[in-house]
């Protein structure tokens, strides 16, 4: 049985967030909260649907990878949101979701969390969580987004849990980052509020509202890295992101390489020497 109480969590959300909810469900066990929301009727424009669990049996990461989240070890939250029209620079939404998640965690006293482009939450040089964003278009021109966030809460003495297949970093959990672990109830409330607010802000102003925050959260900047893109493999040093969210890589050429789609397959924990 899940330790999460849907009624109590919904009752603790800000009124403006509750007003946007068209669906709110908590599952004691589910294969994937993202898959579930993708299979449901999309929320009306400007509205959100939430699915959450602390026992996800078939979670998904990017590029078909599997995200392992055994009972009680983490928290998985997926939010579906419908934009009345496709916002500019939609691919950068995942970056904004990551920033919203960090703001929520900082509100609970969890500091030092950074982002590994495009979708990983990093703390103490280990993976704390990950984001998976999926889209669904409608004949009306509206577009629905489902963004799922998985956070390692307390892995106990099993550090091999809470990870995504294919990742190169170790894993960390919230229990190892704070003196007092926030309750799952409080964590759930803050994450839902953070994700719903991020969707609303993105619809109002796109990635421009978030781009300035990225540099303080950028885990890759100054690190030697290798990236697999659909066209080739790129090796260099992280040089931040462009205004549209593209990853910039210093490869030694006159201009930094722009990566708009790809996976970081290797990143040095140590910063590269200047």
C-alpha positions in Angstrom: 0.0 0.0 0.0 1.3 3.4 -0.9 2.2 5.8 1.9 0.9 8.7 -0.2 -2.6 10.0 0.6 -4.3 11.6 -2.5 -6.8 13.5 -0.5 -4.3 15.0 1.9 -1.9 15.9 -0.8 -4.5 17.5 -3.0 -5.8 19.4 0.1 -2.3 20.8 0.7 -1.8 22.2 -2.8 -2.0 25.9 -3.5 -5.5 27.0 -4.6 -4.3 28.1 -8.0 -2.7 24.7 -8.7 -5.9 22.9 -7.6 -7.9 25.1 -9.9 -5.8 23.8 -12.9 -6.2 20.1 -12.1 -8.6 18.0 -14.2 -7.3 14.7 -12.9 -5.3 13.7 -9.8 -4.5 10.1 -9.0 -2.0 8.2 -6.8 -1.3 4.6 -7.3 0.1 2.1 -4.8 1.8 0.4 -7.8 1.8 1.2 -11.5 4.0 0.2 -14.5 4.6 3.8 -15.5 3.0 7.1 -14.6 4.0 8.6 -17.9 2.5 5.7 -19.9 -0.7 5.9 -17.9 -1.2 9.6 -18.6 -0.3 9.2 -22.3 -3.1 6.7 -22.5 -5.8 8.9 -20.8 -7.8 11.7 -22.3 -5.7 14.8 -22.4 -6.6 17.6 -20.0 -8.3 20.7 -21.5 -6.1 23.6 -22.6 -4.5 25.3 -19.6 -5.4 22.3 -17.3 -3.2 19.6 -15.9 -3.5 15.9 -14.9 -1.3 14.3 -12.3 -0.3 10.7 -11.7 2.0 9.7 -8.9 3.4 6.6 -7.2 6.2 5.4 -4.9 6.2 2.0 -6.6 6.8 2.1 -10.3 7.5 -1.3 -11.9 8.3 -0.4 -15.5 9.4 3.2 -15.5 10.9 4.6 -18.7 13.9 6.8 -19.4 15.0 8.4 -22.7 15.7 6.3 -25.8 13.9 3.3 -24.5 15.9 2.9 -21.3 14.3 1.6 -18.1 14.1 3.6 -14.9 14.1 1.4 -11.8 12.2 2.6 -8.8 11.4 -0.2 -6.3 8.7 0.2 -3.6 9.4 3.0 -1.2 12.8 4.0 -2.7 11.7 7.0 -4.7 8.9 9.2 -5.9 7.5 9.3 -9.4 5.4 12.2 -10.5 4.0 12.7 -14.0 2.1 15.8 -15.1 0.1 16.2 -18.3 -0.6 19.7 -19.6 -2.3 20.9 -22.7 -1.1 24.0 -24.5 -3.8 25.6 -26.7 -1.1 26.0 -29.4 2.4 24.7 -29.7 4.7 27.0 -27.7 7.9 28.3 -29.3 11.0 26.1 -28.7 9.1 23.2 -27.3 12.1 20.9 -27.0 13.6 23.1 -24.3 10.6 22.4 -22.0 12.4 19.5 -20.4 15.2 21.9 -19.3 12.6 24.2 -17.8 11.0 21.3 -16.0 14.4 20.5 -14.4 14.8 24.0 -13.2 11.3 23.9 -11.7 12.1 20.7 -9.9 15.3 22.2 -8.4 13.4 25.2 -7.2 10.9 22.9 -5.5 13.7 20.9 -3.8 15.5 24.1 -2.7 12.3 25.1 -1.0 12.7 22.0 1.1 16.3 22.7 2.0 17.9 20.4 -0.6 20.8 22.5 -2.0 23.5 21.8 -4.5 21.3 20.0 -7.1 22.4 20.7 -10.7 21.2 19.7 -14.2 23.0 17.4 -16.7 21.6 18.4 -20.1 19.0 17.6 -21.1 17.1 15.7 -18.4 19.1 14.5 -15.4 19.2 15.9 -11.8 22.7 15.6 -10.4 23.9 16.1 -6.8 27.2 15.2 -5.2 28.3 14.0 -8.7 25.6 11.3 -8.7 22.2 11.0 -10.4 19.4 12.1 -8.1 16.6 11.9 -10.6 15.5 12.1 -14.2 12.9 13.6 -16.5 11.0 12.1 -19.4 8.9 14.4 -21.6 6.5 13.1 -24.3 4.1 14.9 -26.6 0.8 14.3 -28.3 -0.7 16.6 -30.9 -4.4 17.3 -31.5 -6.3 18.1 -34.7 -7.4 21.4 -33.1 -3.8 22.6 -33.1 -3.4 22.1 -29.3 -0.6 20.0 -28.0 -0.5 17.9 -24.8 2.7 17.2 -22.9 3.4 14.5 -20.3 6.5 15.2 -18.3 7.5 12.6 -15.7 10.0 13.2 -12.9 11.6 10.4 -10.9 13.4 11.3 -7.7 15.5 8.9 -5.5 14.3 9.5 -2.0 15.8 6.8 0.2 17.7 3.9 -1.3 18.7 2.5 2.1 21.5 0.0 1.8 20.8 -0.8 -1.8 22.7 1.8 -3.9 22.3 -0.3 -7.0 18.6 0.8 -7.0 17.1 4.0 -8.3 19.0 4.0 -11.5 18.4 4.1 -15.3 19.9 1.5 -17.5 22.8 2.8 -19.6 23.8 5.6 -17.3 27.4 6.2 -16.5 27.1 8.0 -13.1 26.5 6.5 -9.7 23.2 7.3 -7.9 22.4 9.4 -4.8 19.2 10.0 -2.8 17.7 12.8 -0.8 18.4 10.9 2.4 22.1 11.4 1.8 21.8 15.1 1.0 19.9 16.5 3.9 20.0 16.2 7.7 16.2 15.7 7.9 14.5 14.0 5.1 11.2 15.8 4.1 8.1 13.7 4.3 6.9 12.2 1.1 3.7 14.2 1.5 5.5 17.5 1.6 7.9 16.4 -1.2 4.9 15.4 -3.4 3.1 18.7 -2.8 6.2 20.8 -3.7 7.0 18.8 -6.8 3.4 19.0 -8.2 3.3 22.7 -7.5 6.7 23.2 -9.2 5.8 21.3 -12.3 2.4 22.8 -12.7 3.9 26.3 -12.3 6.6 25.5 -14.8 4.0 24.6 -17.5 2.1 27.8 -16.9 5.2 30.0 -17.0 6.4 28.2 -20.2 3.1 28.8 -21.9 3.3 32.5 -20.9 6.9 33.2 -21.9 8.6 30.1 -23.4 12.2 29.2 -22.5 13.2 32.8 -22.2 11.8 32.9 -18.7 14.2 30.1 -17.7 17.3 30.5 -19.8 19.1 32.9 -17.4 18.8 30.4 -14.5 20.6 27.6 -16.3 24.2 28.7 -15.9 24.0 28.4 -12.1 22.6 24.8 -12.4 24.8 23.5 -15.3 26.7 20.4 -14.2 28.3 19.9 -17.6 29.9 23.3 -18.0 33.7 23.0 -17.9 33.6 19.2 -18.0 35.2 16.9 -20.7 32.3 15.0 -22.3 31.2 12.8 -25.2 27.8 13.1 -26.8 26.1 10.7 -29.2 23.9 12.7 -31.6 21.7 11.3 -34.4 24.5 12.3 -36.9 27.8 11.7 -35.1 29.7 11.6 -31.8 30.9 14.9 -30.4 33.8 15.2 -27.9 34.8 18.4 -26.2 34.2 20.5 -23.1 30.8 21.7 -21.9 30.4 25.4 -22.7 26.8 26.1 -21.4 23.7 26.3 -23.4 22.4 28.6 -26.2 19.4 30.9 -25.7 17.2 28.2 -27.2 18.4 25.5 -24.9 20.9 23.8 -27.3 24.0 22.4 -25.6 27.2 24.2 -26.5 30.4 22.1 -26.7 33.9 23.5 -27.1 35.6 21.2 -29.6 38.5 23.4 -30.2 37.1 24.9 -33.4 36.4 28.6 -33.8 32.8 28.3 -32.7 31.2 26.0 -30.2 29.2 23.0 -31.5 25.5 23.2 -31.0 23.8 20.0 -29.9 20.0 20.0 -30.1 19.4 16.3 -29.8 21.6 13.7 -28.3 22.7 11.8 -25.2 25.8 12.5 -23.0 27.4 9.1 -22.9 30.5 10.2 -20.9 31.2 13.2 -18.7 34.3 13.6 -16.4 33.4 14.1 -12.8 36.4 16.4 -12.6 36.2 19.8 -14.2 38.5 20.2 -17.2 41.5 22.4 -16.7 41.2 25.9 -18.2 
